[in-house]
Amino acid sequence: MNKNLKKAVIAGSVALAWSICSLNLPGIIAAIISWIIYGKPKKNGAKAAGVFYVISLIGSIISVLLLLLAKGMFGFAADIIGSPENSMAGLINGMAVFSLIGDALYIAAAAFSFKAAGEIKDSSGENGFFD
């Protein structure tokens, strides 16, 4: 069995928690593709999973930037109101940190998927998913 594909499935499965919470559809699709091709490794399937993990990473980075923008807006509103403590900013900080953990998992899953694609023999003669 391809060890890099197994690592991609593990990292993608853990990242799936963030994908579901953030409604990151490409992350969900990438995890499903990884699970499908894990049983019967296919070069194009591993590449497709890697591409979806990269798309997920981009979406997650955009999410972090939006969270930081929202945190700035809540901080600005707290300054206007005069509230020294803003619990919403703490929640947004937690979401941003959780997102960065998801980003690291997306990077790992994509790297392992692309490594696995390089190790898998060409599957162009087979019929099935991603041939």
Buried (B, 14 or more C-beta within 10 A) or exposed (E): EBEBBBBBBBBBBBBBBBBEEBEBEBBBBBBBBBBBBBEEBBBBBBBBBBBBBBBBBEBBBEBBEEBEEBBEEBBEEBEEEEEEEBEBBEBBEEBBEBBBEBBEBBBBBBBBBBBBBEEBEEBEEEEEBBE
